[in-house]
Amino acid sequence: MYEQTLEYGSIEYQTGDGRGEGGDTMARGLGWFSIALGAAELIAPGTLARALGIPEKEGLIRAYGVREIATGVAILKSEDPTPWVWGRVAGDVLDIATLMGALDADNPRKRNVEIALAAVAGATALDVMCGRKLSSEGGGPSLPLEYFERSGLPRSPEEMRGAARDFEVPRDMRTPEPLRPYTTG
Amino acid sequence: MKALVWHGKHDVRVDTVPDPVIEDPKDAIVKVTTAAICGSDLHLYDGFVLGMKSGDILGHEFMGEVVETGSAVKKLKKGDRVVVPFTIICGECEQCRRGNYSVCETTNRNKETADKVFGHTTAGLYGYTHLTGGYPGGQAQYVRVPYADVGPVKIENGFTDEQVLFLGDIFPTGWQAAVQCDIQPEDTVAIWGAGPVGQFCIRSAVLLGARQVISIDRVPERLAMARAGGAITIDIRKESVVERLNDLTRGKGPEKCIDAVGLEAHATGSVDAAYDRVKQATMMESDRPHVLREMIYVCRPAGTLSIPGVYGGLIDKVPFGALMQKGLTVRTGQTHVNRWTDDLLRRIEEKQIDPTFVITHRVGIDDGPQMYKTFRDKLDGCIKVTVRP
């Protein structure tokens, strides 16, 4: 039986560094951000392209929109978002490369490109931070052995199975007769 | 006296409040020796339960010593040790006579409001919403116990507080959830949520003889504790619940499904969970019914859904067509605690179960507000907190 060792008035119990909820929460935020940005790129690629002074790249921006949405959905849907967050980082590098190409002295919208670059750099920093957090959380912290020993039962669950079969289920809580398995009548 | 007092969402404080007094000849005053924070207290903490008022004293899991009795109290006397069930019952109304204590027709002192909101009143509860009477709770040094001859369970056999405290709520709640599944020896019982109630559901299902008990959660220490109790576990962060349940039941689905999660279901990356989050945040839906949807979908046709998890209001996009077509039986409700306490006390006495297994944190009342946060965020390996006022 589990031995009680803790005392009232203290919060001494520690399981290490938590279960990594922080990284997951951040990833979910980035997932939604990705979907929102992707939607904007899909809906108004022309406007964005003109604002950045690269009207010939409208098709590319639309493709980036598809990429953003796919990555966002993958982050939200997957059990482990880590690879998809790193996928976002790779996407950020593509975005930066595209924007650097537009950082041309004759681009009349150069100022907008600089602003966009700063924004992408900020997003990249967040993506890297999230990716590192998720990667370091890995398989989660090890659990103290005692959780695996807290059965509350005097013998193994297998031995205790059915120990309360003497209990008679009240009439109002019984499964209706026609729904009972044939084997037990 | 000191008490843990609700002041709003995520705002629980240790306040000094007036000591309770006898208000009715059937009352007793109990000096609380041990209380607990319940998962359903977290719904109050998170602001999801309507009808709370700033200044409400929290707590519906508590036990202690009788220090004063009203003139009409016959069975209890000063010095008696009692566990006080969270449901306040009169023992005389039509529902109490049928054993349906949680829907006692008498004890909700805000009956008219409850009638309007739910159609009919339910029992008064300690430390909960004013829809259930707004009775001051037991996370306090003293508490007024109405109908003192009816609800409180006298403890006479030298048990420690911790061995019997959970008779007031989570043990009977887990037990009733399993009992109302009417478990047969060939049954698979799938239990969503491995919090304290889920843990007692697991042990109850094992003791009642289920062939296979499956626990579904995402918190490693809770899953570890579930395994200790005899459950096969499904980690929703790593595997598909529906696929795994079908694998474990030859594609037929579990006969019995228990929702020990309730209105604040978390799901990992599911579309319906995201939908619920948005609807709840925009106040277009009060409860998040992901678990209900999953249970309806995966349960074996002609099976049973047992719902001890607390729901407060309105839910959306529940596949009622599947529920109807599959002919599922739904059983739910707050726990009829006194219907089970004698039997469960005997089982503790006979050492079929030691309810202390679930306690991970023991604190004094001054640490109460911090423990609400720790418990809510499932930090520090927290599964169950007892508070000594």
Boltz contact constraints between the chains, C-beta under 6 A:
constraints:
  - contact:
      token1: [A, 2]
      token2: [B, 357]
      max_distance: 6.0
  - contact:
      token1: [A, 6]
      token2: [B, 362]
      max_distance: 6.0
  - contact:
      token1: [A, 8]
      token2: [B, 362]
      max_distance: 6.0
  - contact:
      token1: [A, 8]
      token2: [B, 364]
      max_distance: 6.0
  - contact:
      token1: [A, 8]
      token2: [B, 388]
      max_distance: 6.0
  - contact:
      token1: [A, 9]
      token2: [B, 364]
      max_distance: 6.0
  - contact:
      token1: [A, 13]
      token2: [B, 380]
      max_distance: 6.0
  - contact:
      token1: [A, 15]
      token2: [B, 381]
      max_distance: 6.0
  - contact:
      token1: [A, 18]
      token2: [B, 379]
      max_distance: 6.0
  - contact:
      token1: [A, 76]
      token2: [B, 269]
      max_distance: 6.0
  - contact:
      token1: [A, 77]
      token2: [B, 269]
      max_distance: 6.0
  - contact:
      token1: [A, 79]
      token2: [B, 237]
      max_distance: 6.0
  - contact:
      token1: [A, 79]
      token2: [B, 238]
      max_distance: 6.0
  - contact:
      token1: [A, 140]
      token2: [B, 220]
      max_distance: 6.0
  - contact:
      token1: [A, 143]
      token2: [B, 220]
      max_distance: 6.0
  - contact:
      token1: [A, 143]
      token2: [B, 221]
      max_distance: 6.0
  - contact:
      token1: [A, 143]
      token2: [B, 224]
      max_distance: 6.0
  - contact:
      token1: [A, 147]
      token2: [B, 221]
      max_distance: 6.0
  - contact:
      token1: [A, 147]
      token2: [B, 224]
      max_distance: 6.0
  - contact:
      token1: [A, 147]
      token2: [B, 225]
      max_distance: 6.0
  - contact:
      token1: [A, 148]
      token2: [B, 224]
      max_distance: 6.0
  - contact:
      token1: [A, 148]
      token2: [B, 228]
      max_distance: 6.0
  - contact:
      token1: [A, 150]
      token2: [B, 225]
      max_distance: 6.0
  - contact:
      token1: [A, 150]
      token2: [B, 228]
      max_distance: 6.0
  - contact:
      token1: [A, 150]
      token2: [B, 357]
      max_distance: 6.0
  - contact:
      token1: [A, 151]
      token2: [B, 228]
      max_distance: 6.0
  - contact:
      token1: [A, 151]
      token2: [B, 229]
      max_distance: 6.0
  - contact:
      token1: [A, 152]
      token2: [B, 203]
      max_distance: 6.0
  - contact:
      token1: [A, 152]
      token2: [B, 353]
      max_distance: 6.0
  - contact:
      token1: [A, 152]
      token2: [B, 354]
      max_distance: 6.0
  - contact:
      token1: [A, 152]
      token2: [B, 357]
      max_distance: 6.0
  - contact:
      token1: [A, 154]
      token2: [B, 351]
      max_distance: 6.0
  - contact:
      token1: [A, 157]
      token2: [B, 206]
      max_distance: 6.0
  - contact:
      token1: [A, 157]
      token2: [B, 230]
      max_distance: 6.0
  - contact:
      token1: [A, 161]
      token2: [B, 206]
      max_distance: 6.0
  - contact:
      token1: [A, 161]
      token2: [B, 209]
      max_distance: 6.0
  - contact:
      token1: [A, 162]
      token2: [B, 209]
      max_distance: 6.0
  - contact:
      token1: [A, 163]
      token2: [B, 207]
      max_distance: 6.0
  - contact:
      token1: [A, 163]
      token2: [B, 352]
      max_distance: 6.0
  - contact:
      token1: [A, 164]
      token2: [B, 207]
      max_distance: 6.0
  - contact:
      token1: [A, 164]
      token2: [B, 208]
      max_distance: 6.0
  - contact:
      token1: [A, 165]
      token2: [B, 209]
      max_distance: 6.0
  - contact:
      token1: [A, 169]
      token2: [B, 179]
      max_distance: 6.0
  - contact:
      token1: [A, 169]
      token2: [B, 182]
      max_distance: 6.0
  - contact:
      token1: [A, 173]
      token2: [B, 179]
      max_distance: 6.0
  - contact:
      token1: [A, 173]
      token2: [B, 180]
      max_distance: 6.0
  - contact:
      token1: [A, 174]
      token2: [B, 182]
      max_distance: 6.0
  - contact:
      token1: [A, 175]
      token2: [B, 182]
      max_distance: 6.0
  - contact:
      token1: [A, 179]
      token2: [B, 302]
      max_distance: 6.0
  - contact:
      token1: [A, 181]
      token2: [B, 184]
      max_distance: 6.0
  - contact:
      token1: [A, 181]
      token2: [B, 186]
      max_distance: 6.0
  - contact:
      token1: [A, 184]
      token2: [B, 184]
      max_distance: 6.0
